Amino acid sequence: MTGSAIWHPYTQHGLGDPVPQVTHAMGAALYTADGRRVIDAISSWWVTTHGHCHPRIVEAIRAQAGALDQLIFAGWTHAPAERVAAGLRAMMPEELTRVFFSDSGSTSVEVALKMALGYWAHTGRPRGRILVLEHSYHGDTIGAMSVGERGVFNAPYEPLLFDVGCIPFPLGDGANTLEALEAACREGPAAFIVEPLVLGAGGMKMYPPALLAAMAEICRRHEVLLIADEVMTGWGRTGTLLACEQAGVVPDILCIAKGLTGGSMPLAVTMAREEIFMAHWSTDRAKMFFHSSSYTANPIACAAAAANITIWQEEPVLERLADLGARQQALLDRLALLPGVAAVRRCGTIAALDLEVPDGGYMSSLAPRLLTLFREADVLLRPLGNTIYVMPPYCIDDTDLSRIGDVIEMAVRIVLA
Ligand SMILES: *Cc1c(COP(=O)(O)O)cnc(C)c1O
């Protein structure tokens, strides 16, 4: 073996694509070891919100690293975690009274599923079935894969995945979705898990707030717990702090991760309504919530999250989101005119378009060609099959955003020529 020993995620090493090395980042730019400045048009896989290396977050990490680096969180606590919990209670819907920490979006989903089943078990009405929305993505651990779309990404692991009820993605007015959900809810499932408004990895598929509200209402009527996976949509991506806000929906369980630390450190939380916490509250040790990982609520990660919360409280983040949304729309309006571009759509700061090609889907032969063209043009974009999307850090300026537009236009003209 020669070269690096690293086995990269979602990377086919057999194709021999170059693996650029990045030395530092600032704002919306990554700087490589070979001296290139690359525009981060996908926020380093949807995590960087305000921009890379925001000074307040960097300073919080620096200070915390020298004070308390790590602490067991079973039965112990620390100030950064308390600040995050208090901050979330103040910002998030008031019905979500409890904050459970973990380390990634996938684990926040595992925690949500376990909370839902724990709720039913401990209130003496055991339920075990989970409903999911077609084309969803909830992470790559076994439970998170089980509630996500089945396909080439998880085919070899199929024997380990548990059975779920799949609700079709909305077509037209969404009556197909609502009817299927209504029927499935009558059978008494434990929970329905959804990505609110935008299905990210499933291809930036979007549906309107009214439909989310209607789905939530069906769950409420049938007493099926609603789990909102806002791992990607949270922290302003869709133009509001949470996507659920736009539908006036408060879920029973909420998963947030990616932008929780502004994209600087791995940290996640699962928030729950008081009833779900109280179902586990007892003098019976067998009813406690049996979940932890070594780095649960790591103090340095919590300090970064607390700094992110301060940024939301003290900086005009919502104005920045509105401004970026308008600029993203202008970019899309321009790309929509290109031949071969269809299904142009936007939700908040997320802009997406599909290319009209015969072999759509994640394994579309177009994606690797586009990826190469984008990389050679120093723009980090990572198409999902024939879907190209732009999801930049909120600080991106007009020059970089129009450069992204130029590069997409160039690449689309080449691959569709
Ligand atoms: C990214 C993502 C996850 C998984 O988060 P990780 O931190 O990568 O484990 C879960 N749900 C959604 C909607 C996501 O976009």
The ligand as a Gaussian input file, in Angstrom:
#p B3LYP/6-31G(d) Opt

LIG

0 1
 C      -27.147000      14.415000       7.921000
 C      -28.469000      13.956000       8.389000
 C      -28.585000      12.991000       9.399000
 C      -27.388000      12.292000       9.975000
 O      -26.568000      13.178000      10.663000
 P      -25.034000      12.766000      10.950000
 O      -24.535000      13.837000      11.835000
 O      -24.368000      12.727000       9.617000
 O      -25.067000      11.417000      11.588000
 C      -29.837000      12.676000       9.862000
 N      -30.930000      13.256000       9.352000
 C      -30.869000      14.168000       8.375000
 C      -32.122000      14.793000       7.867000
 C      -29.638000      14.533000       7.842000
 O      -29.568000      15.420000       6.832000

